[in-house]
Amino acid sequence: SASTLTFSLSEVATVTVAIGRARSGRRVDGRCRRPTRTNRSRPHCTRYVAAGTLRRAALQGVNTVAFSGRVGGRALPAGSYRATVRARDAAGNRSAARTAPITVVSGR
């Protein structure tokens, strides 16, 4: 079954929902990097790798975006994800990014 992301806007805008998949990483120079042989002794961290983007036109007030676990016509593998929501109005002004955790379970 689909989940919904709910948010409110102060004006009409185009909303972008970026889906990122949680991956293990290593802390290197203040950033979370892909694990390699060289950095394997560094502290663990969680990095998010782009998995897809949803775009929707949204109205002023409360809006919802359905998320079925599919992006671009393909099902995402089961796992932990993060949805980052941003809005852009007609003048090009962008909202602050808001994030929410998402868990995709297998379709069985």
KOLNU-302562 format. One line per 10 residues: for each residue y, x, z of N, C-alpha, C. Coordinates in pm, whole numbers, plus 50000, padded with zeros to 5 digits. Each point is the difference from the previous one (the first is absolute). Layout:
Y,X,Z,Y,X,Z,Y,X,Z ~ ...
//
This chain:
49881,50083,50000,50119,49917,50000,50125,50087,50000 ~ 50106,49947,49946,50125,50076,49986,50078,50000,50130 ~ 50070,50108,50024,50094,50010,50111,50139,49979,49945 ~ 50095,49973,50086,50137,49984,49953,50095,50092,50074 ~ 50094,50055,49928,50108,50079,50058,50119,49905,50006 ~ 50059,49985,50117,50114,49909,50018,50123,50081,50037 ~ 50113,49970,49934,50125,50070,50026,50115,49908,49967 ~ 50120,50032,50052,50116,49919,49969,50109,50087,49939 ~ 50077,49940,49910,50107,50069,49930,50132,49928,50021 ~ 50110,50075,49997,50131,49940,50015,50056,49951,49867
49937,50043,49889,50042,49955,49867,49885,50016,49902 ~ 50017,49943,49881,49899,50010,49896,49980,50147,49962 ~ 49874,50041,49983,49971,50140,49969,49863,50014,49934 ~ 49976,50116,49943,49867,50035,49951,49935,50084,50109 ~ 49879,49960,50038,49930,50067,50108,49888,50086,49943 ~ 49990,50124,50048,49895,50092,49960,49913,50027,50122 ~ 49869,49978,49983,49905,50027,50107,49912,50116,49953 ~ 50020,50118,50060,49921,50118,49964,49881,50008,50095 ~ 49880,50008,49944,49878,50009,50080,49955,50146,50002 ~ 49982,50054,50120,49956,50138,50017,49869,50006,50076
49905,50080,49953,49871,50013,50066,50003,50112,50102 ~ 49951,49972,50120,49999,50101,50107,49897,50107,49969 ~ 50041,50125,50010,49914,50114,49975,50022,50103,50109 ~ 49899,50082,50027,50016,50104,50100,50088,50110,49942 ~ 50071,50068,50088,50087,50108,49957,50012,50105,50108 ~ 50077,50103,49969,50026,50108,50095,50150,50025,50005 ~ 50051,50022,50122,50143,50022,50021,50035,50142,49958 ~ 50084,50015,49895,50041,50131,49950,50151,49996,49976 ~ 50074,50088,50067,50146,50008,49986,50068,49864,50020 ~ 49953,49925,50099,50062,49873,50034,49962,49883,49910
49907,50023,49907,49958,49893,49910,49850,49982,50007 ~ 49954,49883,49963,49857,49972,49998,49948,50031,49860 ~ 49914,50100,49989,49951,50047,49870,49851,49969,49983 ~ 49954,50007,49876,49858,49985,49969,49922,50112,50068 ~ 49884,49968,50058,49922,50105,50065,49947,50102,49899 ~ 50013,50127,50033,49947,50108,49916,49929,50100,50090 ~ 49932,50093,49940,49933,50105,50075,50102,50080,50082 ~ 50118,50023,49941,50103,50080,50066,50058,49933,50124 ~ 50021,49869,49994,50066,49934,50112,49904,49927,50095 ~ 49870,50028,49992,49903,49924,50078,50015,50014,50151
50068,50106,50047,50018,50017,50144,50128,49932,50050 ~ 50077,49940,49910,50125,49933,50039,49971,49865,50065 ~ 50100,49943,50071,49979,49869,50065,49976,49889,49898 ~ 49921,49902,50040,49972,49883,49916,50121,49910,49990 ~ 50010,49926,49889,50101,49897,49983,49947,49898,49899 ~ 50069,49889,49983,49962,49899,49902,50104,49996,49892 ~ 49956,50016,49874,50092,49992,49888,49964,49877,49919 ~ 50095,49948,49925,49978,49880,49922,50016,50031,49853 ~ 49895,49971,49922,49997,50029,49856,50023,49868,49926 ~ 50088,50001,49900,50034,49878,49926,49875,49937,49940
49983,49869,50024,49885,49927,49947,50044,49893,49901 ~ 50129,49966,49998,50049,49898,49908,50127,49937,50050 ~ 50062,49919,49915,50128,49936,50033,49999,49855,49954 ~ 50057,49913,50082,50020,49860,49964,50150,49975,49993 ~ 50046,49926,49898,50143,49965,49991,50012,49849,49990 ~ 50094,49943,50074,50021,49857,50000,50149,49968,50009 ~ 50042,49894,49935,50135,49948,50019,49996,49918,50130 ~ 50101,50016,50084,50001,49931,50129,50135,49933,50022 ~ 49998,49890,50072,50120,49921,50027,50058,50035,50136 ~ 50120,49950,50024,50062,50016,50131,49919,49922,50102
49980,50057,50118,49922,49933,50104,49861,50061,50011 ~ 49907,49920,50054,49864,50048,50025,49918,49995,49870 ~ 49929,50109,49972,49916,50012,49881,49863,50048,50041 ~ 49899,49970,49918,49866,50052,50022,49946,50059,49870 ~ 49920,50106,50014,49932,50060,49886,49853,50004,50036 ~ 49916,49938,49916,49856,50001,50024,49943,50136,49961 ~ 49909,50050,50082,49932,50126,49970,49851,49977,50011 ~ 49929,50009,49887,49858,49969,49994,49911,50123,50009 ~ 50060,50118,50010,49921,50122,49998,49984,50054,49859 ~ 50072,49938,49906,49996,50045,49861,50141,50042,49958
50009,50111,49925,50128,50047,49948,49978,50037,49854 ~ 50082,49947,49912,49987,50031,49858,49869,49953,49941 ~ 49944,49890,50054,49877,49945,49946,49873,50064,50051 ~ 50012,50102,50086,49878,50063,50052,49997,49993,50152 ~ 49881,49987,50053,49982,49991,50145,50017,50137,50064 ~ 50072,50003,50112,50014,50126,50074,49872,50025,50080 ~ 49960,50126,50013,49883,50030,50084,50028,49962,50146 ~ 49895,49967,50073,50017,49966,50141,50061,50117,50074 ~ 50090,49971,50094,50062,50106,50078,50133,49959,50058 ~ 50070,50096,50057,50130,49976,50062,50112,50030,49901
50100,49912,49998,50112,50013,49909,50129,49972,50074 ~ 50112,50026,49934,50132,49968,50055,50081,49936,49889 ~ 50062,49887,50030,50089,49934,49904,50143,50033,50038 ~ 50078,50052,49904,50140,50031,50022,50082,49906,49913 ~ 50083,49917,50065,50077,49897,49930,50145,50042,49991 ~ 50057,49993,49878,50142,50028,49976,50056,49892,49910 ~ 50126,49965,50022,50066,49900,49916,50119,50065,49929 ~ 50026,49955,49876,50115,50048,49924,50072,49879,49944 ~ 50130,49987,50031,50075,49884,49951,50056,50026,49861 ~ 50070,49902,49945,50052,50009,49863,50099,50113,49983
50070,50038,50107,50099,50109,49994,49934,50137,50012 ~ 49868,50002,50025,49929,50127,50011,49990,50053,50142 ~ 50048,49924,50098,49990,50044,50140,49856,49986,50047 ~ 49951,50102,50072,49863,49998,50050,49996,49979,50150 ~ 49900,49924,50044,49982,49977,50143,49931,50120,50062 ~ 49997,50002,50132,49920,50099,50071,49853,49967,49976 ~ 49915,50101,49997,49857,49977,49981,49938,49950,50129 ~ 49911,49902,49987,49924,49949,50115,49853,50018,49968 ~ 49922,50042,50098,49859,50024,49976,49913,49910,50086 ~ 49879,49975,49951,49901,49921,50074,49861,50055,49967
49914,50014,50100,49864,50047,49973,49916,49890,49936 ~ 49909,50039,49911,49911,49907,49933,49860,50061,50004 ~ 49899,49916,50023,49862,50047,49991,49931,49920,49891 ~ 49942,50070,49903,49926,49935,49892,49852,50011,50036 ~ 49932,49883,50003,49857,49999,50029,49925,49976,49870 ~ 49873,50038,49995,49924,49984,49876,49987,49852,49967 ~ 49987,49971,49873,49996,49862,49953,49865,49931,50018 ~ 49909,50060,50071,49866,49941,50019,49998,49898,50109
//
